[in-house]
Amino acid sequence: MGVLKTNNNHMKKNLLLFCVLMLLISCSNDIDYSATYVSSNFETGSMQLYTKNGEITNKATINDFLARHEGKYFKASSITNSFLPGAITLKFLSATDAEFKYGGATMAGNLFTIIKKENLMYVEEKEATDNGQRYYGFPHTVETLQEAMLTNKTQYNDTLLVENTHDVYYINTKRCYYITQAGAVLKMPFMSYYYHEPYAESSGSIINNSFNSNCISFMNTNDTLAVQQLQLILKKK
C-alpha cells in the first residue's frame, strides 16, 4: 500500500508540474493587453511573379522581369527603409481599446478600437479624421484586380455624406490597420505590387494587407503581376 501511495503522489506532482508548464506557455503566447508594442524589424519575403495561368517559378524569368521593372517601381531595400525601428507604437488600454502611432505621428487623438477575430486584429480609429472624396464608384463598385489581390477586404470605414454627379462621393473615413498575432509578438502584414499590361501599368507600395493569389482570375492573357510580401514585427516594449 505504501508503494501505491508513493506512486500516486508522484503522479499528482507530475500533473501539477504539467499544468503549471502549460499555463506558462499559454501566457507567453498571449497578447499583453496592458503593454506597449513597438515596431522592431521587417521579415522580407521574396518577389513573386504571376500571369493569368498561375505563378511563374522560373528564376531566370523572374530575374529578367525584375531587372527591367523592379528598380523603377519597388524594391525590398527601399520598402523596408520607409519604416525605421520604432515607427509604429501600439499601446493597449484594454482588450478592445488602444493608442496607436503610425510613422511617428499621433493619429486622431491616438484612440483606436481593437476588433479581434482569431489571430487577426482589426485596428480602427474611434473618430473619422479623413474628409475627402472617392472617385471609384463607392459604394456601388465592382471588384477590381487591385481589390481582389487583398486578403482583408475592408481597409477604410467610409461614411457616405453626399453623392455627387460623375460618381464622386464625399465621405468621412476612419483609418483602419491589420495586425496578426504570432506567439508573443505582433506582426503587421504589408505588400507591394507592380502590374504590367502591354499598354499600361500600375503599382502600389506598403499596403497594409496580405496578398490573395486568387486575383489572377481578373488578369488578361498578356499581363504580368509582381508581388512582394513583408511582415513588420512589433515587440513588447
C-alpha positions in Angstrom: 0.0 0.0 0.0 2.9 2.3 0.7 4.3 1.9 -2.8 0.9 2.7 -4.3 0.7 5.9 -2.2 4.1 7.0 -3.3 3.3 6.4 -6.9 0.0 8.3 -6.6 1.8 11.3 -5.0 4.4 11.2 -7.8 1.7 11.3 -10.4 0.0 14.3 -8.7 3.3 16.2 -8.7 3.9 15.5 -12.4 0.3 16.5 -13.2 0.7 19.8 -11.3 4.1 20.5 -13.0 2.5 19.8 -16.4 -0.4 22.2 -15.7 2.0 25.0 -14.5 4.1 24.5 -17.6 1.1 24.7 -19.9 -0.1 27.9 -18.1 3.4 29.5 -18.6 3.5 28.6 -22.3 -0.1 29.8 -22.8 0.7 33.1 -21.0 3.9 33.6 -23.0 1.9 33.3 -26.3 -0.9 35.7 -25.2 -1.2 39.4 -26.1 -0.4 41.5 -23.0 -3.3 44.0 -23.0 -1.5 46.2 -20.5 1.7 46.5 -22.6 3.0 48.7 -25.4 4.3 47.1 -28.6 6.8 48.8 -30.8 7.9 48.0 -34.4 11.3 46.3 -34.4 12.3 44.9 -37.8 11.0 43.6 -41.1 10.7 40.0 -42.3 11.0 40.4 -46.1 9.6 37.9 -48.5 10.9 37.1 -52.0 9.4 38.6 -55.1 6.6 36.6 -56.7 5.6 36.7 -60.3 2.1 35.8 -61.7 0.3 35.6 -65.1 -3.3 34.6 -65.7 -2.1 30.9 -65.9 -0.6 31.0 -62.4 2.7 31.7 -60.6 6.0 31.8 -62.5 8.7 29.9 -60.6 11.5 30.0 -63.2 14.2 32.1 -61.6 15.7 33.3 -64.8 12.3 34.7 -66.0 11.7 36.3 -62.6 15.1 37.9 -62.5 14.7 39.2 -66.1 11.4 40.8 -65.3 12.6 42.4 -62.1 15.8 43.7 -63.8 13.6 45.6 -66.2 10.9 46.9 -63.7 11.9 46.4 -60.1 14.1 49.4 -59.6 11.6 51.8 -61.1 8.6 50.7 -59.0 9.6 49.0 -55.8 12.5 47.2 -54.2 12.9 45.4 -50.9 15.6 47.7 -49.5 13.6 50.9 -50.3 10.4 49.4 -48.9 11.9 48.5 -45.5 13.8 51.8 -45.3 10.4 53.5 -45.2 9.8 52.2 -41.7 12.6 52.7 -39.2 12.5 50.8 -35.9 10.0 52.4 -33.5 7.9 53.9 -36.3 4.8 52.2 -35.1 3.6 52.1 -31.5 0.6 50.2 -30.2 -0.3 50.8 -26.6 -3.1 48.7 -25.2 -5.5 50.3 -22.8 -7.7 47.2 -22.7 -8.5 44.2 -24.9 -10.8 46.5 -27.0 -9.1 49.9 -26.9 -5.6 51.2 -27.7 -3.5 54.2 -28.5 -1.8 53.9 -31.9 1.0 55.9 -33.5 1.9 55.3 -37.2 5.1 56.7 -38.7 5.7 58.7 -35.5 2.6 60.8 -35.9 -0.3 60.9 -33.5 -3.5 59.7 -35.1 -6.9 61.1 -34.2 -6.1 61.7 -30.6 -4.4 58.3 -30.7 -7.6 56.4 -29.8 -8.4 53.2 -31.7 -10.8 50.3 -31.3 -9.5 46.7 -31.3 -11.6 44.1 -33.1 -10.1 40.6 -32.8 -11.1 37.6 -34.9 -8.9 34.5 -34.4 -5.3 35.7 -34.8 -6.3 38.9 -36.8 -6.6 42.2 -35.1 -8.5 45.0 -36.9 -7.4 48.4 -35.5 -9.9 51.2 -36.3 -9.9 54.9 -35.4 -12.6 55.8 -33.0 -13.3 59.1 -34.7 -13.3 59.8 -38.5 -10.3 62.1 -39.3 -10.1 62.0 -43.1 -12.6 64.0 -45.1 -12.5 63.8 -48.8 -13.8 62.2 -52.0 -13.9 58.8 -53.7 -14.0 58.6 -57.4 -14.2 54.8 -57.9 -17.9 54.2 -57.8 -18.3 53.8 -54.0 -20.5 52.3 -52.7 -21.7 50.5 -55.9 -18.3 49.4 -57.0 -17.5 46.2 -59.0 -14.5 44.3 -57.6 -11.3 45.0 -59.5 -7.9 43.3 -59.6 -6.4 45.8 -57.1 -9.3 44.9 -54.6 -9.2 41.2 -55.3 -5.5 40.9 -54.5 -6.2 41.9 -50.9 -6.9 39.1 -48.4 -8.6 41.5 -45.9 -11.1 43.5 -47.9 -12.0 46.5 -45.7 -9.2 49.0 -45.3 -11.3 52.1 -44.6 -14.6 52.6 -42.9 -16.2 55.1 -45.1 -19.4 57.1 -44.2 -21.2 58.4 -47.3 -22.1 62.1 -46.8 -23.1 63.4 -50.2 -23.4 61.7 -53.5 -22.5 64.0 -56.4 -22.7 63.5 -60.2 -20.0 61.7 -62.2 -19.5 59.1 -59.4 -17.9 61.5 -56.9 -18.7 60.8 -53.3 -17.9 63.0 -50.3 -17.0 60.9 -47.3 -15.7 60.7 -43.7 -13.1 58.0 -43.2 -11.9 56.1 -40.2 -8.4 54.7 -40.9 -8.0 51.0 -40.2 -5.0 48.7 -39.9 -4.4 45.0 -39.7 -2.2 43.2 -37.2 -1.8 39.5 -36.6 -0.7 37.6 -33.5 2.3 35.3 -33.8 3.2 33.8 -30.4 4.4 36.6 -28.1 4.9 39.1 -30.9 2.6 41.0 -33.2 3.0 41.4 -37.0 1.7 43.9 -39.5 1.4 42.4 -42.9 2.4 44.6 -45.9 2.6 44.0 -49.6 3.7 45.9 -52.7 2.9 45.1 -56.3 3.6 46.1 -59.9 1.1 45.2 -62.6 2.3 45.3 -66.2 0.0 45.3 -69.2 1.1 45.6 -72.8 0.0 49.3 -72.9 -0.4 50.3 -69.3 1.0 49.7 -65.8 0.1 50.3 -62.2 1.8 49.8 -58.8 1.3 50.2 -55.1 3.7 50.1 -52.2 3.5 49.4 -48.4 -0.2 48.3 -48.5 -1.2 47.0 -45.0 -2.6 43.7 -46.2 -1.8 40.2 -47.4 -1.8 39.0 -51.0 -4.6 36.9 -52.3 -3.4 34.9 -55.4 -7.0 34.2 -56.5 -6.9 37.7 -58.0 -5.2 36.3 -61.1 -8.6 35.4 -62.5 -9.0 39.2 -63.1 -5.9 39.3 -65.2 -5.7 39.4 -69.0 -3.7 36.9 -71.1 -0.6 39.1 -71.6 -0.5 40.8 -68.2 2.1 40.2 -65.5 1.9 40.8 -61.8 4.9 41.1 -59.4 4.3 41.0 -55.7 6.4 41.2 -52.6 5.0 40.4 -49.1 6.5 41.6 -45.8 5.9 41.4 -42.1 6.7 44.2 -39.7 7.4 42.8 -36.3 6.1 44.5 -33.2 7.7 43.5 -29.9 6.6 44.3 -26.3 8.4 47.3 -25.0 
